[in-house]
Amino acid sequence: MVLWYSTLQYYDAMLFRRQPQRYATTIDGEAALLSPYTSYIRTGLTTVLVSYIVGTGLAPVLASVPVLASLLNNIGQALYMSFSMFWEILWPLILGFTLSAIVQSVVSHKAMAKTLGCEGPRCLTFATLYGIASSSCSYAAVALARSIFQKGASFVSAMAFEIASTNLVIELGIILFVILGWQFTIAEYFGGIVMVILIALIFRLTLTPKLVAMARANANKGLSGRMEGHAAMDMSLSEGSFFSKLFSNRGFTAISHVFVMDWASVWLDITLGLLIAGALAAWVPESFWNAFFFSSDPTISKIIGPLVGPLVAMISFVCSVGNVPLAAVLWKGGISFGGVVSFIFADLIILPILDIYRKYYGWKVMAYILITFYITMAAAGYIVELVFGALGIIPTNRNVTAITEGITWNYTTILNILFLILAAILVTRFIRTGGLPMLRMMNKPAHEMAHHDMS
């Protein structure tokens, strides 16, 4: 108990020293409202961490070791920052996944494959639209891209679909808006469209028929990746108008199934992203990031950012919407605007997904995808930087409140409660309509999947 008390007191002192304005410049007891919320969450997270140690009778030993006490405090601080970011993005996540589920419930995978057999502007447009209307899970996007490629879609259309599915989806834009601001949301959507155009041009100049044949031959081997079962599930409704589908019992069921399955496909990436972001925010000093991104020299920073951003993403192992908290930490640390955007784009070339490309298409095609995607992502980052800079809308405030604000009784808490109720309704519908067995099929190989069709 002495260790626990000392740790919390030390944390309070550090928090006051780092953010005195939150305690000193308050009116009518605002500090008294903020401090208990912060204390409750921090205490709870610290309790979870040390419960095993206390239970095994090691607390007296640890109390005599200041280094370990400091370590526990640092871990508790990182977890608190992670939870603070999670609390900030919770309602946007639920809203985004709900809207995405509505769209996916009326867009058929069968129709998708039929219209993506060419490589012209028309097919690229449809590939982009289908990507927007699909799951934001990067693994599912990669698996579905192979599936439509096997069924006759062109390689260009399949890759354009991947880019749109991970960069132009609704939930990503909402989370970026809440955490980083509207400029990042617009930059993400604008940059995503730029990437589709650039990858089409690069493929047109460099993609050979021999390479496409090699990719198709390897794809037809059917080697397993991740989330193939999820990608193979088509829960869209094919009969009736949009509103008749949306407001029918079957429509409600389809939306609930898509909603839960999408959450199940990305929760690990979101959790990992939050934990890594919390650790970086708590443990890595801003001076390191400033030196790493050359923040003191704006010109060099703008040149380095889009080149370094994708490389940082590659080794982070985090994809889908899980890389947004990491992007917030990098932006706070001094990376350029274009560098942040390139980092978010690069969830399609993280190391685990590169390994899936190797399984799906072979070593040579994997290397080709890596090189062309990296060039495209970096180039899109530069274009975003130039365009937004010319328009004068690159944000200058690098203070990310989601990292340090903590939990207070404000609009975020109210919206979280309301959207948690919505999520509970959808999860209940999912369970009552036989959805639980589907969770066990999410990682099954595509060829073992029984066709799941709600139409």
C-alpha positions as CSV (number, residue, x, y, z in Angstrom):
1,M,0.0,0.0,0.0
2,V,2.9,2.3,0.7
3,L,4.2,1.7,-2.8
4,W,0.8,2.2,-4.4
5,Y,0.3,5.5,-2.5
6,S,3.7,6.8,-3.2
7,T,3.3,6.0,-6.9
8,L,0.1,7.8,-7.2
9,Q,1.4,10.8,-5.3
10,Y,4.4,10.9,-7.6
11,Y,2.1,10.7,-10.6
12,D,0.0,13.6,-9.3
13,A,3.1,15.7,-8.8
14,M,4.4,15.0,-12.4
15,L,1.0,15.7,-13.9
16,F,0.8,19.0,-12.1
17,R,4.3,19.9,-13.2
18,R,3.5,19.0,-16.8
19,Q,0.0,20.5,-17.1
20,P,-0.3,23.1,-14.3
21,Q,-2.9,25.0,-16.3
22,R,-5.4,22.2,-15.9
23,Y,-5.2,22.6,-12.2
24,A,-4.2,26.2,-11.6
25,T,-6.3,28.0,-14.1
26,T,-9.7,26.7,-13.3
27,I,-12.9,28.3,-12.3
28,D,-15.5,27.3,-9.7
29,G,-14.1,24.0,-8.8
30,E,-13.3,22.7,-12.3
31,A,-10.0,21.2,-11.0
32,A,-12.0,19.4,-8.4
33,L,-14.0,17.8,-11.1
34,L,-11.1,16.9,-13.4
35,S,-8.8,15.5,-10.7
36,P,-11.1,12.8,-9.3
37,Y,-11.8,11.4,-12.8
38,T,-8.1,11.3,-13.6
39,S,-7.3,9.8,-10.2
40,Y,-10.0,7.1,-10.6
41,I,-8.9,5.9,-14.0
42,R,-5.2,6.1,-13.1
43,T,-5.8,4.2,-9.9
44,G,-7.9,1.5,-11.7
45,L,-5.3,1.0,-14.4
46,T,-2.5,0.8,-11.8
47,T,-4.5,-1.6,-9.7
48,V,-4.8,-4.0,-12.7
49,L,-1.1,-3.9,-13.3
50,V,0.0,-4.6,-9.7
51,S,-2.8,-6.9,-8.7
52,Y,-0.7,-10.0,-9.5
53,I,2.3,-8.6,-7.6
54,V,0.3,-7.8,-4.5
55,G,-1.5,-11.1,-4.6
56,T,1.8,-13.0,-4.6
57,G,3.1,-11.1,-1.6
58,L,5.8,-9.2,-3.5
59,A,4.6,-5.7,-2.7
60,P,6.9,-5.2,0.4
61,V,9.9,-6.3,-1.7
62,L,9.0,-3.9,-4.6
63,A,8.4,-1.1,-2.1
64,S,12.0,-1.2,-1.3
65,V,13.1,-0.9,-4.9
66,P,12.5,2.7,-6.2
67,V,13.4,1.7,-9.8
68,L,10.6,-0.8,-9.9
69,A,8.2,1.6,-8.3
70,S,9.1,4.1,-11.0
71,L,8.7,1.5,-13.7
72,L,5.2,0.6,-12.5
73,N,4.3,4.3,-12.4
74,N,5.5,4.8,-16.0
75,I,3.5,1.8,-17.2
76,G,0.4,3.1,-15.4
77,Q,0.9,6.4,-17.1
78,A,1.2,4.8,-20.5
79,L,-2.0,2.8,-19.9
80,Y,-3.8,5.9,-18.8
81,M,-2.9,7.7,-21.9
82,S,-4.0,4.7,-24.0
83,F,-7.3,4.6,-22.3
84,S,-7.7,8.4,-22.7
85,M,-7.3,8.1,-26.4
86,F,-9.7,5.1,-26.5
87,W,-12.3,7.1,-24.6
88,E,-11.9,10.0,-27.1
89,I,-12.4,7.8,-30.2
90,L,-15.0,5.4,-28.9
91,W,-18.1,7.1,-30.2
92,P,-16.6,7.9,-33.5
93,L,-15.6,4.3,-33.9
94,I,-19.2,3.1,-33.2
95,L,-20.7,5.7,-35.5
96,G,-18.2,4.9,-38.3
97,F,-18.7,1.2,-38.1
98,T,-22.5,1.6,-38.0
99,L,-22.5,3.8,-41.1
100,S,-20.1,1.4,-42.8
101,A,-22.3,-1.6,-41.9
102,I,-25.4,0.2,-43.5
103,V,-23.5,0.7,-46.7
104,Q,-22.0,-2.9,-46.8
105,S,-25.5,-4.4,-46.2
106,V,-26.6,-3.1,-49.6
107,V,-23.5,-3.6,-51.7
108,S,-23.0,-7.2,-53.0
109,H,-19.6,-8.8,-53.4
110,K,-21.0,-10.6,-56.5
111,A,-21.7,-7.3,-58.3
112,M,-18.2,-6.1,-57.3
113,A,-16.3,-8.8,-59.0
114,K,-18.4,-8.6,-62.2
115,T,-17.6,-4.9,-62.8
116,L,-13.9,-4.8,-62.1
117,G,-12.5,-6.8,-65.0
118,C,-11.1,-3.9,-66.9
119,E,-8.3,-1.4,-66.2
120,G,-9.8,1.9,-67.4
121,P,-11.2,4.9,-65.5
122,R,-14.6,3.3,-65.2
123,C,-13.3,0.2,-63.5
124,L,-11.0,2.3,-61.2
125,T,-14.0,4.4,-60.2
126,F,-16.1,1.3,-59.4
127,A,-13.1,-0.3,-57.5
128,T,-12.8,2.9,-55.4
129,L,-16.5,3.0,-54.7
130,Y,-16.6,-0.6,-53.7
131,G,-13.6,0.0,-51.4
132,I,-15.4,2.8,-49.7
133,A,-18.4,0.5,-49.2
134,S,-16.3,-2.3,-47.6
135,S,-14.7,-3.2,-44.3
136,S,-11.9,-1.0,-43.1
137,C,-9.9,-4.1,-41.9
138,S,-6.7,-4.1,-43.9
139,Y,-6.4,-7.9,-43.7
140,A,-10.0,-8.4,-44.9
141,A,-9.3,-5.8,-47.7
142,V,-6.2,-7.7,-48.9
143,A,-8.1,-11.1,-48.8
144,L,-11.1,-9.7,-50.6
145,A,-8.8,-8.1,-53.2
146,R,-7.4,-11.5,-54.0
147,S,-10.8,-13.0,-54.1
148,I,-12.1,-10.6,-56.7
149,F,-8.8,-11.0,-58.6
150,Q,-9.4,-14.7,-58.7
151,K,-12.9,-14.2,-60.0
152,G,-11.8,-12.1,-62.9
153,A,-11.1,-8.5,-61.7
154,S,-8.0,-6.9,-63.1
155,F,-4.9,-6.7,-60.8
156,V,-5.0,-2.9,-61.1
157,S,-8.7,-2.8,-59.9
158,A,-7.9,-5.2,-57.1
159,M,-5.1,-3.0,-55.8
160,A,-7.2,0.2,-56.2
161,F,-9.9,-1.5,-54.2
162,E,-7.4,-2.2,-51.4
163,I,-6.3,1.4,-51.3
164,A,-9.9,2.7,-51.2
165,S,-10.9,0.1,-48.6
166,T,-8.3,1.2,-46.1
167,N,-8.1,4.9,-46.8
168,L,-11.5,6.2,-48.0
169,V,-13.8,4.5,-45.5
170,I,-16.2,6.4,-43.4
171,E,-15.0,5.4,-39.9
172,L,-11.4,6.5,-40.7
173,G,-12.5,10.0,-41.6
174,I,-14.6,10.4,-38.5
175,I,-11.8,9.3,-36.2
176,L,-9.3,11.6,-37.9
177,F,-11.7,14.5,-37.6
178,V,-12.2,13.9,-33.8
179,I,-8.5,13.3,-32.9
180,L,-6.6,15.5,-35.4
181,G,-9.0,17.8,-37.0
182,W,-10.9,18.3,-40.3
183,Q,-7.8,19.1,-42.3
184,F,-6.5,15.5,-41.7
185,T,-9.9,14.1,-42.8
186,I,-9.9,16.0,-46.0
187,A,-6.2,15.2,-46.6
188,E,-6.9,11.5,-46.1
189,Y,-9.7,11.4,-48.6
190,F,-8.0,13.6,-51.1
191,G,-4.7,11.7,-50.7
192,G,-6.6,8.4,-51.1
193,I,-8.0,9.4,-54.4
194,V,-4.5,10.7,-55.5
195,M,-3.1,7.3,-54.6
196,V,-5.6,5.4,-56.7
197,I,-4.7,7.6,-59.7
198,L,-1.0,7.3,-59.1
199,I,-1.0,3.5,-58.7
200,A,-3.0,3.2,-61.9
201,L,-0.4,5.3,-63.7
202,I,2.5,3.4,-62.2
203,F,1.0,0.0,-63.0
204,R,0.3,1.1,-66.6
205,L,4.0,2.0,-67.0
206,T,5.6,-0.9,-65.2
207,L,3.2,-3.8,-64.7
208,T,3.9,-6.6,-67.2
209,P,1.6,-9.4,-68.4
210,K,4.1,-11.8,-67.1
211,L,3.9,-10.4,-63.6
212,V,0.1,-10.4,-63.7
213,A,0.2,-14.1,-64.9
214,M,2.6,-14.9,-62.0
215,A,0.3,-13.2,-59.5
216,R,-2.8,-15.0,-60.8
217,A,-1.1,-18.4,-60.8
218,N,0.0,-17.9,-57.2
219,A,-3.4,-16.5,-56.2
220,N,-5.2,-19.6,-57.5
221,K,-3.1,-21.8,-55.2
222,G,-5.4,-20.6,-52.4
223,L,-2.7,-20.2,-49.7
224,S,-4.2,-18.8,-46.5
225,G,-3.8,-15.3,-45.2
226,R,-5.8,-13.6,-42.4
227,M,-9.5,-12.7,-42.1
228,E,-10.3,-14.7,-45.3
229,G,-13.5,-16.0,-43.8
230,H,-14.6,-12.5,-42.9
231,A,-13.8,-11.3,-46.5
232,A,-15.7,-14.2,-48.0
233,M,-18.9,-13.4,-46.1
234,D,-21.4,-11.5,-48.2
235,M,-24.1,-10.2,-45.9
236,S,-25.6,-7.8,-48.3
237,L,-29.3,-7.8,-49.3
238,S,-30.1,-8.0,-53.0
239,E,-33.9,-7.4,-53.2
240,G,-35.8,-4.2,-52.7
241,S,-35.0,-0.5,-52.6
242,F,-32.3,1.0,-50.4
243,F,-34.8,2.1,-47.7
244,S,-36.8,-1.1,-47.8
245,K,-33.6,-3.0,-47.1
246,L,-32.4,-0.6,-44.5
247,F,-35.7,-0.6,-42.4
248,S,-36.6,-4.3,-42.7
249,N,-35.9,-6.9,-40.1
250,R,-33.5,-8.6,-42.5
251,G,-31.8,-5.3,-43.0
252,F,-31.4,-4.7,-39.3
253,T,-30.0,-8.2,-39.0
254,A,-27.5,-7.7,-41.8
255,I,-26.3,-4.4,-40.3
256,S,-25.8,-5.9,-36.9
257,H,-23.8,-8.8,-38.4
258,V,-21.6,-6.5,-40.4
259,F,-21.1,-4.2,-37.5
260,V,-20.0,-6.9,-35.1
261,M,-17.8,-8.7,-37.6
262,D,-16.0,-5.5,-38.6
263,W,-15.3,-4.8,-34.9
264,A,-14.1,-8.4,-34.4
265,S,-11.7,-8.0,-37.4
266,V,-10.0,-4.8,-36.2
267,W,-10.2,-4.8,-32.4
268,L,-6.7,-6.3,-32.0
269,D,-5.2,-3.6,-34.3
270,I,-7.0,-0.8,-32.4
271,T,-5.9,-2.2,-29.1
272,L,-2.3,-2.6,-30.2
273,G,-2.3,0.9,-31.8
274,L,-3.6,2.5,-28.6
275,L,-1.1,0.6,-26.4
276,I,1.9,1.6,-28.6
277,A,0.6,5.2,-28.9
278,G,0.2,5.4,-25.1
279,A,3.7,4.0,-24.5
280,L,5.3,6.4,-27.1
281,A,3.4,9.4,-25.7
282,A,4.4,8.6,-22.1
283,W,8.0,7.4,-22.5
284,V,9.5,9.0,-25.6
285,P,10.4,12.7,-25.0
286,E,9.4,15.2,-27.6
287,S,13.0,16.2,-28.1
288,F,13.6,12.7,-29.7
289,W,10.8,13.1,-32.2
290,N,11.8,16.7,-32.9
291,A,15.3,15.5,-33.8
292,F,14.1,12.4,-35.7
293,F,11.7,14.4,-37.9
294,F,14.1,17.5,-38.2
295,S,11.3,19.7,-36.8
296,S,13.7,22.6,-36.3
297,D,14.1,22.9,-40.1
298,P,10.7,23.0,-41.8
299,T,12.1,22.4,-45.3
300,I,14.0,19.3,-44.4
301,S,11.0,18.1,-42.3
302,K,8.7,18.4,-45.3
303,I,11.2,16.4,-47.4
304,I,11.8,13.7,-44.8
305,G,8.3,13.3,-43.5
306,P,6.6,11.4,-46.4
307,L,9.7,9.2,-46.8
308,V,9.9,8.2,-43.1
309,G,6.2,8.0,-42.4
310,P,5.6,4.7,-44.3
311,L,8.8,3.2,-42.9
312,V,7.6,3.9,-39.3
313,A,4.2,2.3,-40.3
314,M,5.9,-0.8,-41.7
315,I,7.6,-1.7,-38.4
316,S,4.6,-0.7,-36.2
317,F,2.6,-3.8,-37.2
318,V,-0.6,-1.7,-36.8
319,C,-3.1,-1.3,-39.6
320,S,-6.7,-0.3,-40.2
321,V,-8.0,2.5,-38.0
322,G,-5.6,1.4,-35.3
323,N,-2.8,3.5,-36.7
324,V,-4.6,6.8,-36.1
325,P,-3.6,7.1,-32.4
326,L,0.0,6.5,-33.5
327,A,-0.4,9.2,-36.2
328,A,-1.5,11.6,-33.4
329,V,1.6,10.9,-31.4
330,L,3.8,11.4,-34.5
331,W,2.1,14.7,-35.3
332,K,2.5,15.9,-31.7
333,G,6.1,14.9,-32.0
334,G,6.8,17.1,-35.0
335,I,6.4,15.0,-38.2
336,S,5.3,17.0,-41.2
337,F,1.7,17.1,-42.4
338,G,2.5,15.1,-45.5
339,G,4.4,12.7,-43.3
340,V,1.4,12.0,-41.1
341,V,-0.8,11.3,-44.1
342,S,1.8,9.0,-45.7
343,F,2.1,7.1,-42.4
344,I,-1.7,6.5,-42.3
345,F,-1.6,5.4,-46.0
346,A,1.1,2.8,-45.3
347,D,-1.1,0.3,-43.4
348,L,-1.1,-1.8,-46.6
349,I,2.7,-2.4,-46.4
350,I,3.2,-3.3,-42.8
351,L,5.3,-6.5,-42.3
352,P,2.5,-8.9,-41.6
353,I,0.6,-7.9,-44.7
354,L,3.7,-8.1,-46.8
355,D,4.0,-11.7,-45.7
356,I,0.4,-12.2,-46.9
357,Y,1.3,-10.7,-50.3
358,R,4.1,-13.3,-50.5
359,K,1.7,-16.1,-49.8
360,Y,-1.0,-14.8,-52.2
361,Y,1.1,-13.7,-55.1
362,G,4.7,-14.9,-54.6
363,W,8.0,-13.1,-53.7
364,K,8.4,-11.1,-56.9
365,V,4.9,-9.7,-56.9
366,M,5.2,-8.9,-53.2
367,A,8.3,-6.9,-53.9
368,Y,6.6,-5.2,-56.8
369,I,3.6,-4.2,-54.6
370,L,6.0,-3.0,-51.8
371,I,8.0,-0.7,-54.1
372,T,5.1,0.7,-56.0
373,F,2.9,1.2,-53.0
374,Y,5.8,2.9,-51.1
375,I,6.4,5.3,-54.0
376,T,2.7,6.0,-54.3
377,M,2.2,6.6,-50.6
378,A,5.3,8.9,-50.3
379,A,4.2,10.8,-53.5
380,A,0.7,11.2,-52.2
381,G,2.1,12.7,-49.0
382,Y,4.2,15.2,-51.0
383,I,1.2,16.2,-53.1
384,V,-1.0,16.6,-50.0
385,E,1.7,18.8,-48.4
386,L,2.0,21.0,-51.4
387,V,-1.7,21.4,-52.1
388,F,-2.7,22.1,-48.5
389,G,0.3,24.4,-48.0
390,A,-0.7,26.4,-51.1
391,L,-4.2,26.7,-49.8
392,G,-2.9,27.7,-46.3
393,I,-4.9,25.1,-44.4
394,I,-2.1,23.0,-42.9
395,P,-2.8,23.1,-39.1
396,T,-0.2,24.7,-36.9
397,N,-1.5,23.5,-33.5
398,R,0.2,20.2,-32.6
399,N,-1.5,19.8,-29.2
400,V,-3.5,16.6,-29.4
401,T,-6.0,16.8,-26.5
402,A,-7.0,13.1,-26.9
403,I,-3.6,12.1,-25.5
404,T,-3.6,14.3,-22.4
405,E,-7.2,15.4,-21.7
406,G,-8.3,12.4,-19.8
407,I,-12.0,11.6,-18.9
408,T,-14.3,14.4,-18.0
409,W,-18.1,14.9,-17.9
410,N,-18.4,16.5,-21.3
411,Y,-20.0,15.9,-24.7
412,T,-17.5,13.0,-25.4
413,T,-18.7,11.1,-22.4
414,I,-22.4,11.7,-23.2
415,L,-21.9,10.6,-26.8
416,N,-19.9,7.5,-25.7
417,I,-22.8,6.5,-23.5
418,L,-25.4,7.0,-26.2
419,F,-23.4,5.1,-28.8
420,L,-22.6,2.3,-26.4
421,I,-26.3,1.8,-26.1
422,L,-26.5,1.6,-29.9
423,A,-23.7,-0.9,-30.0
424,A,-25.4,-3.0,-27.3
425,I,-28.6,-3.1,-29.4
426,L,-26.6,-4.2,-32.5
427,V,-24.6,-6.8,-30.5
428,T,-27.8,-8.2,-29.0
429,R,-29.4,-8.5,-32.4
430,F,-26.3,-10.2,-33.7
431,I,-26.4,-12.8,-30.9
432,R,-30.1,-13.5,-31.2
433,T,-29.9,-14.0,-34.9
434,G,-27.3,-16.7,-34.8
435,G,-24.2,-14.5,-35.3
436,L,-21.9,-16.2,-32.8
437,P,-20.9,-19.1,-35.0
438,M,-19.8,-16.6,-37.6
439,L,-17.0,-15.4,-35.3
440,R,-15.4,-18.8,-35.4
441,M,-15.3,-18.7,-39.2
442,M,-13.6,-15.3,-39.6
443,N,-10.1,-16.8,-40.0
444,K,-11.0,-19.8,-42.0
445,P,-9.4,-20.1,-45.4
446,A,-11.7,-18.8,-48.2
447,H,-12.0,-22.3,-49.9
448,E,-13.3,-23.8,-46.6
449,M,-16.0,-21.2,-46.2
450,A,-19.6,-22.1,-46.7
451,H,-21.2,-19.3,-48.6
452,H,-22.8,-16.9,-46.2
453,D,-25.6,-15.1,-48.0
454,M,-28.3,-13.1,-46.4
455,S,-29.9,-12.0,-49.6
